[in-house]
């Protein structure tokens, strides 16, 4: 009977140690999950700011102003537009470029 009691006590002590270890690992994982959640929130906010900046920087009126001031570009005039035939010239049916 004594051997059974000692065996059961040993099994119970082992289970208690296992439970304590699992509890400790669970707390570490919960802390890591909370840290990752905070990091995801920060990255989401940063992404929203970057998207807003991109939208601001790629506004057509802003780009047009930069193209005119810094690059000397002007809007296309109707007389500058040519058809493909006018540029390439007439091609014979059997000819290849």
N, C-alpha and C positions, 0 to 999 in steps of 0.2 A: 504493500500500500504506500509505503514511503517513497518508493521509486516512482510510482505513478504521480504522486504529489509533486515531487521535484521535477519530473518531466513536464507536467502541466504548467508549473511555475516558470520553467525555462521557456516553454512555448509562448506563454503569456508575456513574458519579459521581451522576447524576440518580437512579438506582434506589436507591443507598445513602442519599441524602438523603430519598427517599420512605419508605424502610424506617424510618429514624430518626424521621421525623415520625409515622408510624403507631405506632411503639413508644411514643413520648411520649404520644400521644392515648390509647392503650390503658391506659397507667399512670394517666392522669388519670381515665378512665372507671372503672377498677377502684377507685380511691380514692373516687370519688363513690358507686359501688355499695356499698362497705363502709360509708360514712357513712350512706347511706339504710337499709341493713340495721340499723345500730345505732339509728337513729331509729325504725324500725319496731318494734324490740324494746322500746325505751323507751315508745313509745306503747301497745304491747300490755300492758306491765306497768301503765301508768297506767290503762288501760281496765279491767283486772282489779281494780285498787283501787277505781275508781269504781263498778264493778258490786257489789263487796262492800259499799261504803258505801250504795249504793241499797238493797240487800237489807236491810241493818241498819235504815235509816231507814224503810222501808215495812213493817216487821213489824206484823202486825195488833194484837198486844198493846201495842206502843208507841203506835200511832195511837189505840187505844182510850183509853189513859191520857191522852194529850194532849187528846182530845175531851172527856173527863170533866173534867179539871182546868182547862183554859183556855177551853173553849167551853161548858161546862155541859151537854153532851149526855149522854143516858142511852140504854140499849138500848131498842128498841121493845117495847112491851108488847102482848100478844095483843089486848087490847080496842081498841088503836089501829089495827088492821088492818081495813080495810073493803073490801067488794067494789066493783066498778065500778058495778054497778046501784044499790047503796046511795048512792053518791056522786052519780051522774048522775041517778038517778031513772028511772022507767019512761018509755020513749019510745013514741009511737004508731007504727004501721007506716008511715003516710004522712008523718009529721013529720020534719023535718030540723033539726038544731040551728043 
